[in-house]
Amino acid sequence: MRFFLILCVLTAGFTAPSMAQEASLVKSGQTVLNISASERQSVQQDLLIASVRYEIDGPDSRDIQNKINTLMAKAVAASKEYKDVQVTTDQYYVYPYDPNVYNGDPAQQKEKKPMIWRGSQGLNMKSKNSEDLLKLLGEFQDMGMQTSNLSYTLSPEAFETIRDGLMESALTKLREKAERAAKALGKKEAELVEVNVDTAYPNYPMPMMARAEMAGGMAMDMKVATPTASPGDSEITLTVSARAVLK
């Protein structure tokens, strides 16, 4: 942990225009310090999150929608068996695609292909019970869904607990710094005013984007092994700053 101290001495007789109002609040013989302290702690991530999507092509939009709806109903029903895993549906797309759009290949212009439809819908999962989430993810993959994200992060509850502890520690250090500065300047006491707390929330990991292409239906028939995930650490940084009036 590192602490930063910036001294700014003000007296009642200081008359610079930008500081006039501030200086008027300081009595004769007093000194104002701008002081800050930072605390940081690494904590193991406790929340596993995952995203999957089902994607399908075909000539009939109604058939596409029926297959998506049927699979999603099956997936949501399967998720009910895992009480510790929160599952929510993601965006649902069904749209036409023209394979005859010229892409620079002269041979493409000779053969006209029929219009096709593409559809997809996703599911998002999160849980502190990583074993159950990974089992459910494996079931979704067996249904033909593709994983687009699997990663650990820090839960809001864990973040709040760590943040509160860091704040208490940083404020104690801030008070000690102010008192030491007062003693060094020959003052009797230090009063902290205008205390600010700034916490940097750990960044969520960028999702891994992946798309698996099926060849001849073999991917649908192959049993998918249960996915594996291992938690990392998140670093929480908290900074407190204040103005201390030394008397």
TIFILUM-321160 format. One record per residue (C-alpha): y, z, x; residue number from 1. Coordinates in steps of 0.05 Angstrom, whole numbers, plus 5000, padded with zeros to 4 digits. Layout:
BEGIN
    yy    zz    xx  num
     Y     Z     X  NUM
...
! end
This chain:
BEGIN
    yy    zz    xx  num
  5000  5000  5000    1
  5071  4985  5024    2
  5137  5014  5004    3
  5205  4981  5010    4
  5272  5018  5016    5
  5339  4985  5008    6
  5401  5028  5019    7
  5466  5011  4985    8
  5521  5063  4997    9
  5575  5068  4944   10
  5634  5116  4940   11
  5685  5129  4887   12
  5737  5094  4929   13
  5700  5028  4933   14
  5741  4975  4896   15
  5705  4908  4904   16
  5711  4872  4836   17
  5637  4859  4827   18
  5620  4932  4840   19
  5680  4966  4808   20
  5645  4988  4744   21
  5585  5013  4783   22
  5627  5051  4833   23
  5667  5085  4777   24
  5602  5120  4755   25
  5593  5152  4824   26
  5629  5216  4837   27
  5663  5232  4902   28
  5613  5253  4955   29
  5553  5221  4921   30
  5511  5163  4946   31
  5471  5111  4907   32
  5405  5083  4933   33
  5368  5022  4908   34
  5296  5039  4921   35
  5228  5009  4904   36
  5154  5022  4916   37
  5093  4978  4907   38
  5021  4998  4894   39
  4961  4952  4891   40
  4887  4961  4876   41
  4827  4916  4873   42
  4780  4927  4815   43
  4715  4893  4796   44
  4720  4844  4738   45
  4685  4868  4675   46
  4693  4813  4623   47
  4651  4749  4624   48
  4678  4688  4588   49
  4647  4621  4574   50
  4661  4556  4537   51
  4613  4503  4512   52
  4621  4437  4476   53
  4577  4391  4436   54
  4595  4317  4445   55
  4563  4258  4409   56
  4575  4183  4399   57
  4552  4138  4342   58
  4569  4081  4294   59
  4579  4124  4232   60
  4633  4178  4228   61
  4597  4214  4172   62
  4534  4219  4213   63
  4574  4244  4273   64
  4606  4299  4231   65
  4541  4318  4198   66
  4507  4327  4266   67
  4565  4368  4293   68
  4568  4412  4231   69
  4493  4423  4231   70
  4490  4443  4304   71
  4551  4488  4300   72
  4522  4524  4240   73
  4458  4535  4279   74
  4496  4560  4340   75
  4539  4609  4300   76
  4477  4636  4265   77
  4444  4646  4333   78
  4504  4684  4359   79
  4497  4736  4303   80
  4437  4764  4341   81
  4482  4784  4398   82
  4528  4838  4371   83
  4563  4850  4438   84
  4584  4777  4446   85
  4646  4752  4411   86
  4640  4678  4392   87
  4696  4635  4364   88
  4698  4561  4348   89
  4742  4514  4388   90
  4776  4447  4372   91
  4739  4397  4330   92
  4750  4322  4343   93
  4722  4259  4309   94
  4757  4194  4327   95
  4742  4119  4333   96
  4733  4085  4400   97
  4738  4011  4412   98
  4692  3991  4470   99
  4724  3921  4471  100
  4789  3946  4502  101
  4798  3901  4563  102
  4788  3940  4628  103
  4796  3884  4678  104
  4725  3859  4675  105
  4723  3784  4652  106
  4651  3792  4628  107
  4674  3843  4578  108
  4714  3792  4539  109
  4653  3749  4526  110
  4613  3800  4487  111
  4643  3837  4428  112
  4615  3906  4415  113
  4619  3945  4350  114
  4668  4001  4340  115
  4637  4070  4355  116
  4656  4140  4336  117
  4661  4200  4381  118
  4660  4272  4360  119
  4660  4341  4392  120
  4669  4414  4378  121
  4668  4474  4423  122
  4652  4548  4423  123
  4685  4603  4464  124
  4648  4667  4483  125
  4668  4732  4516  126
  4632  4798  4527  127
  4626  4858  4574  128
  4551  4852  4563  129
  4539  4795  4613  130
  4464  4795  4603  131
  4470  4780  4528  132
  4525  4728  4538  133
  4484  4691  4590  134
  4423  4691  4545  135
  4464  4663  4487  136
  4495  4611  4533  137
  4425  4588  4553  138
  4407  4580  4479  139
  4470  4538  4468  140
  4452  4494  4528  141
  4382  4484  4499  142
  4415  4460  4435  143
  4448  4404  4474  144
  4516  4436  4488  145
  4552  4427  4554  146
  4583  4485  4591  147
  4656  4474  4610  148
  4673  4544  4635  149
  4635  4606  4659  150
  4675  4658  4695  151
  4691  4732  4701  152
  4759  4764  4690  153
  4789  4833  4680  154
  4790  4860  4610  155
  4858  4882  4580  156
  4830  4952  4572  157
  4811  4958  4645  158
  4878  4929  4665  159
  4917  4980  4625  160
  4877  5038  4654  161
  4888  5016  4726  162
  4961  4999  4713  163
  4976  5069  4686  164
  4945  5102  4747  165
  4984  5057  4794  166
  5049  5072  4758  167
  5039  5147  4764  168
  5024  5141  4838  169
  5083  5094  4851  170
  5132  5138  4814  171
  5110  5198  4855  172
  5120  5159  4919  173
  5188  5135  4894  174
  5210  5206  4882  175
  5187  5227  4951  176
  5224  5170  4983  177
  5288  5188  4946  178
  5283  5261  4966  179
  5271  5243  5039  180
  5330  5196  5039  181
  5374  5251  5008  182
  5353  5300  5062  183
  5366  5248  5117  184
  5437  5236  5090  185
  5452  5311  5083  186
  5448  5312  5007  187
  5417  5369  4967  188
  5382  5330  4911  189
  5364  5261  4886  190
  5364  5238  4814  191
  5327  5174  4794  192
  5362  5130  4743  193
  5348  5060  4714  194
  5274  5060  4731  195
  5239  4993  4723  196
  5165  4978  4724  197
  5139  4908  4741  198
  5065  4893  4737  199
  5033  4827  4757  200
  4974  4814  4711  201
  4916  4782  4749  202
  4910  4708  4737  203
  4853  4682  4695  204
  4808  4634  4734  205
  4816  4560  4721  206
  4758  4535  4679  207
  4705  4492  4711  208
  4706  4425  4675  209
  4638  4392  4670  210
  4606  4337  4628  211
  4532  4322  4629  212
  4510  4252  4611  213
  4442  4247  4576  214
  4395  4192  4597  215
  4341  4170  4549  216
  4341  4238  4513  217
  4308  4272  4573  218
  4363  4324  4578  219
  4352  4346  4507  220
  4277  4355  4518  221
  4284  4394  4583  222
  4285  4470  4579  223
  4349  4496  4610  224
  4344  4557  4655  225
  4388  4617  4638  226
  4456  4612  4673  227
  4476  4662  4726  228
  4544  4695  4738  229
  4567  4748  4787  230
  4633  4786  4779  231
  4688  4785  4832  232
  4749  4829  4842  233
  4819  4825  4812  234
  4878  4853  4849  235
  4931  4889  4807  236
  5000  4898  4837  237
  5052  4944  4808  238
  5124  4954  4832  239
  5172  5007  4809  240
  5245  5005  4826  241
  5303  5052  4811  242
  5372  5073  4830  243
  5375  5143  4858  244
  5439  5183  4857  245
  5441  5230  4918  246
  5484  5291  4907  247
! end
